[in-house]
Amino acid sequence: MNRAAMFKYDILVAKNPETGHALIATHGLNTNHLTTVLGRKEPGRWFEILGWVVNGGLRNRGIEPTALSTEELVEIVKRFPPQILAKK
């Protein structure tokens, strides 16, 4: 992933063209609902790690790549956008 892009956008959807794995990166937003929606579409393929929703990665090796296109992922993010965490 291009680290400069992560700092330019609040939400970044990226898909590895070689492996088909994807991630949705945020700056610490609440991604619980988004993770649930993706998990229902593709059980066992999506995990939440510190405000990111990931499909595979160093902690989740052996996970099947998503069958969703980048465009489909963007549409899902638009329908179920990550939210600002409530302050306690």
DALINGI-V35906 format. One record per run of one state. SS is the DSSP state (alpha for helix, beta for strand, coil for the rest). FROM is the first residue (numbers start at 1). TO is the last residue. Records with the same first field share a line. If there is no record, write none. Layout:
SS = FROM-TO, FROM-TO
This chain:
coil = 1-2, 9-10, 16-21, 27-29, 31-31, 42-46, 50-51, 56-69, 80-82, 84-88
alpha = 3-8, 32-41, 70-79
beta = 11-15, 22-26, 30-30, 47-49, 52-55, 83-83
